[in-house]
Amino acid sequence: MNAAGTHANRVRKVVFPVAGLGTRFLPATKVVAKEMLPVLDRPLIQYAVDEAVDAGADTLVFVTNRYKHAIADYFDSAYELEETLERAGKHELLSLIQGLLPPHVRCVYVTQEQALGLGHAVLCAKPVIGDEPFGVILPDDLIVGEGGSALRQMVDLAAVEDAGVLAVEEVPREDTGKYGIVDVGGAHDSAAAIRHVVEKPQPEHAPSNLAIVGRYVLPARIFELLEGTRPGAGGEIQLTDAIDALIAESKVLACRFAGTRFDCGNKSGLVRATLHFAMQDPALAKVAREFMA
């Protein structure tokens, strides 16, 4: 049964940890939230939100810091702009800015007072999530799904298997120190039970080269486990530590999603994503090909 439909464990809420400072994109991110950096004419956060909505979410929980207001402003109504476009008869542009979110979807903003890690950011969403299963999307990872968004694939899998689900993909062995790495016991299925998670292991200590990439479907139990997780390096509460504790008591699957991931947390990934979408646009593909020739 499709979890985005009528299943009892339907994921209705998705958390977006967006409190980071985006230092890799300074000086632009001195005034622009990194999630608002554009890929063509749409910011990264819009791609992430569209994915959540495609997966069946109706409540979007943005965990932000006290200085970042751009995301809330972006999804809020801009009455003066709308009125100006209406008067000018620019109805196509008007529909663009009025269609950022479907009418049934609401945004909730939660402040992360201190930058204490991804686990802490997710824990900040607990009052909004309650006791429901929920999704987590890191907007830096822009994923173009095949046959449905990556999160929808994961939500459906979570419902069928009654399990937590982490998105994974193979990375070069020398890059394991940049990711949470899963141990699936050598399984090569598109969905495999995770035995263990290691945060940023050196290549010689990594149990595999399967990296967790910016998408999670988790039960509410993770909040209690996060509350009991001791801070690690840098005083941060690691989500992977709580997930490892979850694995000890329930089923958590690694999902090799169908689709292409662009790591837009760095400049090369943002360029690749921009070129990808430019090549999908008939008006821009010719320009892109000419430039790259």
C-alpha positions as CSV (number, residue, x, y, z in Angstrom):
1,M,0.0,0.0,0.0
2,N,1.2,3.5,-0.8
3,A,2.3,5.2,2.4
4,A,1.5,8.6,0.8
5,G,-2.1,7.4,0.6
6,T,-4.2,5.9,3.4
7,H,-1.7,3.7,5.2
8,A,-1.9,4.0,9.0
9,N,1.8,4.8,9.1
10,R,1.6,7.5,6.5
11,V,4.4,10.1,6.8
12,R,2.7,13.5,7.0
13,K,5.5,15.6,8.5
14,V,9.0,16.3,7.1
15,V,11.8,18.0,8.9
16,F,14.2,20.4,7.1
17,P,17.3,21.2,9.2
18,V,18.3,24.6,7.7
19,A,20.1,26.3,10.5
20,G,23.6,25.9,9.0
21,L,25.6,29.0,8.0
22,G,26.7,27.8,4.5
23,T,30.3,28.8,4.9
24,R,31.4,27.0,1.7
25,F,29.4,29.7,-0.2
26,L,30.7,32.8,1.5
27,P,30.5,35.7,0.8
28,A,27.1,35.1,-0.8
29,T,25.8,33.3,2.2
30,K,26.6,36.3,4.4
31,V,23.2,37.6,3.4
32,V,21.5,34.7,1.5
33,A,20.6,31.4,3.2
34,K,22.4,28.6,1.4
35,E,19.0,26.8,1.0
36,M,18.0,29.8,-1.1
37,L,20.8,29.5,-3.6
38,P,19.2,29.1,-7.0
39,V,19.4,26.1,-9.4
40,L,18.3,28.0,-12.4
41,D,15.2,30.0,-11.2
42,R,14.3,27.9,-8.2
43,P,16.1,27.8,-4.8
44,L,17.4,24.5,-3.4
45,I,14.7,24.6,-0.7
46,Q,11.9,24.5,-3.3
47,Y,13.3,21.2,-4.8
48,A,13.4,19.8,-1.3
49,V,9.8,20.9,-0.5
50,D,8.5,19.6,-3.8
51,E,10.0,16.2,-2.9
52,A,8.3,16.2,0.5
53,V,4.9,17.1,-1.0
54,D,5.3,14.4,-3.6
55,A,5.9,11.9,-0.7
56,G,2.5,12.9,0.9
57,A,3.7,15.4,3.5
58,D,1.3,18.2,4.6
59,T,3.4,19.7,7.4
60,L,6.8,21.0,6.7
61,V,9.0,21.7,9.7
62,F,11.9,24.1,9.2
63,V,14.6,24.0,11.9
64,T,16.3,27.3,11.5
65,N,18.4,29.8,13.5
66,R,17.3,33.1,14.8
67,Y,19.0,35.1,12.0
68,K,17.6,33.3,8.9
69,H,14.3,34.7,7.7
70,A,14.6,34.2,4.0
71,I,12.9,30.8,3.9
72,A,9.9,31.9,5.8
73,D,9.7,35.1,3.6
74,Y,10.0,32.9,0.5
75,F,7.0,30.7,1.4
76,D,4.9,33.5,2.8
77,S,2.5,35.5,0.7
78,A,3.9,38.7,-1.0
79,Y,0.8,40.7,-1.3
80,E,2.3,43.8,-2.9
81,L,4.1,41.8,-5.5
82,E,1.0,39.7,-6.2
83,E,-1.1,42.8,-6.6
84,T,1.5,44.4,-8.9
85,L,1.6,41.3,-11.2
86,E,-2.2,41.1,-11.1
87,R,-2.6,44.7,-12.2
88,A,0.0,44.2,-15.0
89,G,-1.8,41.1,-16.3
90,K,1.3,39.0,-15.7
91,H,-0.8,35.9,-14.7
92,E,1.8,33.3,-15.5
93,L,4.3,34.9,-13.1
94,L,1.6,35.4,-10.6
95,S,0.7,31.7,-10.7
96,L,4.4,30.9,-10.2
97,I,4.7,32.7,-6.9
98,Q,1.3,31.6,-5.7
99,G,2.0,28.0,-6.4
100,L,5.1,27.5,-4.3
101,L,3.0,25.3,-1.9
102,P,-0.3,23.4,-2.4
103,P,-3.1,25.0,-0.3
104,H,-3.3,22.0,2.1
105,V,0.4,22.2,3.1
106,R,1.5,24.2,6.1
107,C,4.9,25.5,7.2
108,V,6.1,25.4,10.8
109,Y,9.3,27.2,11.9
110,V,11.3,26.0,14.9
111,T,14.5,27.8,16.2
112,Q,17.6,25.8,16.9
113,E,19.2,28.1,19.6
114,Q,22.7,26.5,19.3
115,A,24.4,24.7,16.5
116,L,24.8,21.4,18.2
117,G,24.6,19.0,15.3
118,L,22.1,17.3,13.0
119,G,20.8,15.1,15.8
120,H,20.0,18.2,17.9
121,A,18.3,19.9,14.9
122,V,16.0,16.9,14.4
123,L,15.3,16.8,18.2
124,C,14.2,20.4,18.0
125,A,11.3,19.3,15.8
126,K,9.9,16.9,18.5
127,P,7.1,19.2,19.7
128,V,5.7,19.4,16.2
129,I,6.2,15.8,15.1
130,G,4.7,14.2,18.3
131,D,4.5,10.4,18.1
132,E,4.3,10.0,14.3
133,P,6.8,8.6,11.9
134,F,8.4,11.4,9.9
135,G,10.8,12.3,7.1
136,V,14.0,14.3,7.1
137,I,15.4,16.1,4.1
138,L,18.7,17.8,3.9
139,P,18.2,20.4,1.1
140,D,21.9,20.4,0.2
141,D,21.3,17.0,-1.4
142,L,19.2,17.7,-4.4
143,I,17.9,14.3,-5.7
144,V,16.1,13.9,-9.0
145,G,14.0,10.7,-8.5
146,E,13.1,8.2,-11.1
147,G,9.4,7.1,-11.0
148,G,8.7,9.2,-7.9
149,S,10.8,11.3,-5.6
150,A,13.5,9.6,-3.5
151,L,11.5,10.4,-0.3
152,R,8.4,8.9,-1.8
153,Q,10.3,5.7,-2.6
154,M,11.5,5.6,1.0
155,V,8.1,6.3,2.6
156,D,6.5,3.5,0.6
157,L,9.3,1.1,1.6
158,A,8.9,2.2,5.3
159,A,5.2,1.5,5.2
160,V,5.5,-1.9,3.6
161,E,8.4,-3.1,5.8
162,D,7.3,-1.3,9.0
163,A,10.8,0.0,9.3
164,G,13.0,3.1,9.4
165,V,14.7,3.9,6.1
166,L,17.9,5.7,5.2
167,A,18.8,6.8,1.7
168,V,22.2,5.5,0.7
169,E,24.5,5.5,-2.3
170,E,27.9,4.2,-3.1
171,V,30.7,6.8,-2.7
172,P,34.4,6.4,-3.5
173,R,36.2,4.6,-0.7
174,E,38.5,7.5,-0.1
175,D,35.4,9.7,0.7
176,T,34.0,7.6,3.5
177,G,35.4,10.1,6.0
178,K,32.8,12.7,4.8
179,Y,29.7,10.6,5.5
180,G,27.8,8.3,7.8
181,I,28.6,4.8,6.5
182,V,26.3,1.8,6.8
183,D,27.1,-1.9,7.3
184,V,24.6,-4.1,5.4
185,G,26.6,-7.2,5.7
186,G,27.6,-7.3,2.0
187,A,24.0,-7.2,0.8
188,H,23.5,-5.6,-2.6
189,D,19.7,-5.4,-2.7
190,S,18.0,-2.1,-3.3
191,A,16.8,-2.3,0.3
192,A,18.9,-4.1,2.9
193,A,18.8,-4.3,6.7
194,I,21.4,-2.1,8.3
195,R,23.5,-3.8,11.0
196,H,25.6,-0.8,12.1
197,V,26.2,2.8,11.2
198,V,29.6,4.5,11.6
199,E,30.0,8.3,11.4
200,K,32.7,9.5,9.1
201,P,35.1,6.5,9.3
202,Q,38.5,6.6,7.6
203,P,38.6,4.4,4.5
204,E,40.5,1.6,6.3
205,H,37.9,1.4,9.0
206,A,34.8,1.8,6.9
207,P,32.4,-1.2,6.9
208,S,31.4,-0.4,3.3
209,N,31.3,2.5,0.9
210,L,27.5,2.9,1.2
211,A,27.0,6.5,2.5
212,I,23.9,8.0,4.0
213,V,22.8,10.9,1.8
214,G,20.4,13.4,3.1
215,R,17.1,11.5,3.4
216,Y,15.6,9.7,6.4
217,V,12.3,8.1,7.4
218,L,12.3,7.6,11.1
219,P,9.9,6.6,13.9
220,A,9.2,9.0,16.7
221,R,11.2,6.7,19.0
222,I,14.3,8.4,17.6
223,F,13.6,11.4,19.8
224,E,14.0,9.5,23.0
225,L,17.2,8.0,21.7
226,L,18.5,11.4,20.7
227,E,17.7,12.7,24.2
228,G,19.9,9.9,25.6
229,T,22.7,10.5,23.0
230,R,25.9,12.0,24.5
231,P,27.5,14.8,22.5
232,G,30.4,13.7,20.4
233,A,33.2,15.6,18.5
234,G,32.7,19.3,18.7
235,G,30.0,18.9,21.3
236,E,27.5,17.9,18.6
237,I,24.7,15.3,19.0
238,Q,25.1,12.9,16.1
239,L,21.9,11.6,14.4
240,T,23.9,8.5,13.4
241,D,24.5,7.6,17.0
242,A,20.8,7.6,17.8
243,I,20.1,5.6,14.6
244,D,22.7,3.0,15.6
245,A,20.8,2.7,18.9
246,L,17.5,2.4,17.0
247,I,19.0,-0.4,14.9
248,A,19.7,-2.4,18.1
249,E,16.0,-2.5,18.8
250,S,14.1,-2.3,15.5
251,K,14.5,-2.7,11.7
252,V,16.2,0.1,9.8
253,L,16.7,-0.3,6.0
254,A,19.3,1.2,3.6
255,C,17.4,2.3,0.5
256,R,19.4,2.6,-2.8
257,F,16.9,5.0,-4.3
258,A,16.3,5.2,-8.1
259,G,17.5,8.7,-9.1
260,T,20.5,11.0,-9.3
261,R,21.9,13.0,-6.4
262,F,23.6,16.3,-6.7
263,D,25.7,17.4,-3.6
264,C,24.8,21.1,-3.7
265,G,26.6,21.6,-0.4
266,N,29.6,22.4,-2.5
267,K,30.2,24.5,-5.6
268,S,30.9,21.7,-8.0
269,G,27.6,20.0,-7.1
270,L,25.6,23.2,-7.5
271,V,27.2,23.7,-11.0
272,R,26.4,20.0,-11.9
273,A,22.8,20.4,-10.8
274,T,22.4,23.7,-12.7
275,L,23.8,22.1,-15.9
276,H,21.5,19.1,-15.5
277,F,18.3,21.2,-15.3
278,A,19.6,23.5,-18.0
279,M,19.9,20.5,-20.3
280,Q,16.2,19.5,-19.5
281,D,15.0,23.0,-20.7
282,P,14.8,23.2,-24.5
283,A,15.4,26.9,-24.4
284,L,18.6,26.5,-22.3
285,A,20.0,23.2,-23.6
286,K,21.4,24.8,-26.7
287,V,23.1,27.5,-24.7
288,A,24.6,25.0,-22.3
289,R,25.9,22.8,-25.1
290,E,27.4,25.7,-26.9
291,F,29.2,26.8,-23.8
292,M,30.5,23.4,-23.0
293,A,31.6,22.6,-26.6
